[in-house]
Amino acid sequence: MTMGMRSFFSFLAFATTAAAIQELDEASFDQLMGSGKNGMIKFFQPWCGHCTRMKPDWDKLAEEAHSSVFIADVNCSDQAELCEKNDVAGYPTIKVYKDGVDEKYNGARGFDDLMDYVDANLASKCDVSKLEETCGEKAVKYANKWKDREAADVTKEFSRLEGMAGKSMTMELKAWLRERMAILKQLTASASS
């Protein structure tokens, strides 16, 4: 493969990856705020070095976060008024939107930290103590399958799923994997109490 073709394919791969995250304007921002979903928005400037360094982790978060959560961007070069309305003074500014209230996110900005925050604070939870009210049909079936098993079997299944977590899979499968792991954690905790 020639150097020119390699550069073209590298650019194409970058452009495809970069397109995955939703970049908001005023109308799409308002629509998202009215959706009832929880999420995070990164307000950035294209010239900002910190924003550029954070982009791969932020894009990965957008790809892997639970479908009940939105992860989006606002380019403050293009949307200065929207950034001003949201009291953005430095870059990147990350804001958390939960239950109709927004606040500035001040936690660590690496992928694992962001993902832990999203899973713990923003994603809709399947609560095994209230299966029918909080979980989808697929999750209910999975929880029922494992709730009466021996603790050692549940731990073994959790380890198996944990081993799969780093493998390449679709967004939907990753979300289902994380949901199953969360269910098993709850079952283990309730069995030990």
C-alpha positions in Angstrom: 0.0 0.0 0.0 1.4 3.4 -0.9 2.0 6.1 1.6 -0.8 8.2 0.1 -3.3 5.4 0.3 -2.3 4.7 3.9 -2.8 8.4 4.8 -6.2 8.4 3.1 -7.3 5.3 5.0 -6.0 6.7 8.3 -8.0 9.9 7.6 -11.1 7.9 6.7 -10.8 5.9 9.9 -10.4 9.1 11.9 -13.4 10.8 10.2 -15.6 7.7 10.7 -14.7 7.6 14.4 -15.1 11.3 14.9 -18.6 11.2 13.5 -19.8 8.9 16.2 -20.4 11.6 18.8 -23.4 14.0 18.6 -22.3 17.6 18.2 -25.1 19.9 19.4 -26.4 23.2 18.2 -29.1 25.3 20.0 -32.0 23.3 18.6 -30.6 19.9 19.2 -29.4 21.0 22.7 -33.0 22.0 23.6 -34.4 18.8 22.1 -31.9 16.7 24.2 -32.8 18.7 27.4 -36.4 17.9 26.8 -35.8 14.2 26.3 -35.8 13.2 29.9 -32.5 11.4 29.6 -29.5 12.0 31.9 -26.1 12.6 30.4 -23.0 14.7 29.9 -21.9 17.4 27.5 -18.4 18.5 26.8 -18.1 22.2 25.8 -14.9 22.6 23.8 -12.8 24.8 21.5 -11.1 23.1 18.5 -7.8 24.9 19.4 -7.8 23.6 23.0 -5.0 21.1 23.7 -6.7 19.6 26.7 -9.9 19.1 24.6 -7.9 17.4 21.8 -6.1 15.1 24.3 -9.4 14.2 25.9 -11.3 13.4 22.6 -10.4 9.7 22.3 -11.7 8.9 25.8 -14.8 11.1 25.3 -15.6 9.4 22.0 -15.1 6.0 23.5 -17.4 7.0 26.4 -20.1 8.1 23.8 -19.8 4.7 22.1 -19.9 2.6 25.2 -22.1 4.4 27.7 -25.5 2.8 28.5 -28.2 3.7 25.9 -30.2 5.5 28.6 -27.5 8.1 28.8 -26.5 10.8 26.3 -22.9 11.9 25.7 -22.5 14.9 23.5 -20.3 17.8 22.4 -20.8 21.5 21.9 -18.2 23.3 19.8 -18.0 26.8 21.4 -16.4 28.2 18.2 -19.6 27.5 16.3 -22.0 27.8 19.2 -20.7 30.8 21.3 -24.1 31.9 22.4 -25.0 28.4 23.6 -21.8 28.2 25.6 -22.4 31.6 27.1 -25.9 30.5 28.2 -24.3 27.5 29.9 -21.7 29.6 31.8 -18.8 28.1 30.0 -15.6 30.0 30.9 -12.8 27.4 30.3 -12.2 24.4 28.1 -13.1 21.7 28.2 -16.1 22.3 30.5 -18.1 19.1 31.1 -21.6 19.5 32.5 -23.7 16.7 33.9 -27.5 16.8 33.3 -29.5 14.7 35.7 -33.2 14.8 36.4 -33.5 18.2 34.8 -30.7 19.8 36.8 -27.2 20.6 35.4 -23.9 20.9 37.3 -20.3 21.2 36.4 -18.4 17.8 36.4 -15.2 18.1 38.4 -14.1 14.5 38.4 -11.2 12.7 36.6 -11.4 12.8 32.8 -10.0 9.5 31.8 -12.2 6.9 30.1 -12.5 4.5 33.1 -13.3 7.4 35.5 -15.9 8.9 33.2 -17.5 5.4 32.6 -17.6 4.6 36.3 -19.3 8.0 36.9 -21.9 7.5 34.1 -22.7 3.9 35.3 -22.9 4.9 39.0 -24.8 8.2 38.6 -26.6 8.6 35.2 -27.5 5.2 33.7 -30.9 3.7 34.3 -30.5 0.9 36.8 -31.9 -2.5 36.8 -32.6 -3.1 40.5 -32.9 -6.9 41.2 -35.0 -6.2 44.3 -37.6 -4.6 42.0 -37.1 -6.6 38.8 -40.5 -6.0 37.1 -40.5 -2.3 37.7 -36.9 -1.4 36.8 -35.6 -4.0 34.4 -36.4 -4.8 30.8 -37.7 -8.3 29.8 -34.2 -9.6 28.8 -32.7 -8.4 32.2 -35.6 -9.9 34.1 -35.0 -13.3 32.5 -31.3 -13.1 33.1 -31.7 -12.1 36.8 -34.2 -14.9 37.3 -31.9 -17.4 35.8 -29.1 -16.5 38.2 -30.8 -15.5 41.4 -31.2 -19.0 42.9 -27.7 -20.2 41.9 -24.8 -20.9 44.2 -22.6 -17.9 45.0 -19.6 -19.7 43.5 -21.5 -20.1 40.2 -22.5 -16.4 40.1 -18.9 -15.4 40.9 -17.6 -17.7 38.1 -20.1 -16.1 35.6 -19.1 -12.6 36.7 -15.4 -13.5 36.1 -16.3 -14.9 32.6 -18.1 -11.7 31.7 -15.3 -9.5 33.1 -12.9 -11.4 30.8 -15.1 -10.5 27.8 -15.2 -6.8 28.7 -12.1 -5.8 26.9 -13.0 -7.6 23.7 -14.3 -6.0 20.5 -18.1 -6.1 20.2 -21.0 -4.0 19.2 -22.2 -1.1 21.4 -25.4 -3.1 22.2 -23.5 -6.2 23.2 -21.2 -4.1 25.4 -24.2 -2.4 27.1 -25.8 -5.9 27.7 -22.5 -7.2 29.1 -22.3 -4.3 31.6 -26.0 -4.8 32.5 -25.4 -8.5 33.2 -22.4 -7.7 35.3 -24.4 -5.1 37.3 -27.1 -7.7 37.9 -24.6 -10.3 39.1 -23.0 -7.8 41.4 -26.4 -7.1 43.0 -27.1 -10.8 43.3 -23.8 -11.4 45.0 -24.3 -8.5 47.4 -27.8 -9.6 48.3 -26.7 -13.2 48.9 -23.9 -12.1 51.3 -26.2 -9.8 53.4 
